[in-house]
Amino acid sequence: MSKEAIPLLVADITPFARSLSLQLKDTDGKPSHLALLNMLARASGFRNYQHLRASEAAKGRLADTAPQADFKRVEKCLEQFDDAGQLIRWPSKRFVQELCLWVLWSHLPRGEVMQERDVNGLLNKAHLFEDAAILRRSLIGLKLVSRNADGTDYRRIEQTPPPEAIAVIREISARRS
């Protein structure tokens, strides 16, 4: 067995203990070292100890490659939203505007063709300063939303948000829940 440290984190210890207890009852006598490792891994939601090790190794590899968010920018953007997750005002700084637009983009339905009034309705629910037109135009300008040349048929453009936008979207989603 390896000597590498593999952290084991469980969200709630009660179901973990219950699962471990049931697994220990099914064994005759004292379980082997590997059997005990497998029981611990299964109690925490993995198939077995090997699955736990592979998951932890993948997490380490991905953490090295995942870009980190600039949380100062995230904080600046979050100041623009109230406790209910609604945009209070249109920010003056461009980078804050863009992060706010990503939040509004996340409220639009995926793969659905919408009319201007539908987009306005969704945007009006997400902000308090009653200017859906600037938000709609800015979403189009940032290429987060597309529309026909005649101004009809709006559609959210699917793409991966930057790390800062992901952090802001998560926080605003938590506020709205």
URRAPE-V43965 format. One record per pair of residues at least 12 apart in sequence whose ideal C-beta (glycine too) atoms are under 6 Angstrom apart, sorted by the first residue. I is the first residue (numbers start at 0). GAP is how many residues later the second one is. Records with the same first field share a line. If there is no record, write none. Layout:
I = GAP / GAP
This chain:
5 = 47 / 50
7 = 36
9 = 34
15 = 27
18 = 24
19 = 19 / 23
22 = 16
36 = 12
66 = 96
68 = 94 / 95 / 98
69 = 94
72 = 91
73 = 90 / 93 / 94
75 = 20
76 = 19 / 22 / 91
77 = 93
79 = 20
80 = 91
84 = 87 / 90 / 91
85 = 41 / 42
86 = 13 / 40
87 = 40
88 = 40
98 = 65 / 66 / 69
100 = 37 / 38 / 41
101 = 59 / 63
102 = 65 / 66 / 69
103 = 22 / 31
104 = 39
105 = 63
106 = 15 / 19
107 = 48
112 = 40 / 42
113 = 40
118 = 17 / 35
119 = 12
122 = 12
143 = 13
